[in-house]
């Protein structure tokens, strides 16, 4: 017998990178999926992966709480066995449960960003930073949740936080060891990389941003070393097209929050509410492709809990 779950969903943007966020009531388990685009099918596939993740763990999502922009999803819910009901908010109304959680994620992202010595972050590093803070949120009990001692992650999968998975701080500079057959050449045995957090496997492997290629790599052996200026310059170069500060926007691309229009690297000025207007004549359906994610093709769709084989995608 599966236990019923009510799930709140929404889309938010960090440096104009779209993320699909969900939060279950009572369990308070948070997921974040990186979206390669905002087509209706992409958003639905992200939701279906999360639905299956809950189902395989004894929970069935029966109700989905969402803003009016998700109305078009109802036509695709029929593809899911035991399709959940979707409850849409009225015009100019937002789903407060997920809105508050997204705000917490943004606060953690902002705090982590200010610990990093780089002026600009590559898009892939920003995406993994959002996933990193979300995963850590799930490892600690939530006030007014199901348990005062068990974290949402422990309730969902039985997994507890492990020091060996998080002993390397996000953004650390390392020389990662390349696994090759024994050789006598003078080719380098290591390469420089920036830590992006745990890969989620039992061996304690970490994900890294390769400074050579700018791609995401996974290694289980590395040596942390002090960060020289050349490394910071290389990261800044990889993120040359990104703003200096973390930029939160609504679905129309308008900055939200307290950004000063005169701050370098932060385009736009007029702040709006947390997710922009939601008038009936202004609703943007998820099926509209933003068309600005071409350089993210190498980054897979990312689901918060992929450390389990049954999770739908790949996560740090």
Secondary structure, 3 states (H helix, E strand, C coil): CCEEEEEEEEEEEECCEEEEEEEECCCCCEEEEECCCCCHHHHHHHHHHHHHHHHCCCEEEEEEEECHHHHHHHHHHCCCCCCCEEEECCCCCCCHHHHHHHHHHHHHHHHHHCCCCCCCCCHHHHHHHHHHHHHHHCCCCCCCCCCCCCCHHHHHHCCCCCHHHHCCCCCCEEEEECCCCCCCCCCCCEEEEEEEEECCCCCCCEEEEECCCCCEEEECCEEECCCCHHHHHHHHHHCCCCCCCCCEECCCCCEECCCCCCCCCCCCCCCECCCCCCCHHHCCCCCCCCCCCHHHCCCCCCCCCCCCCCCCCCCC
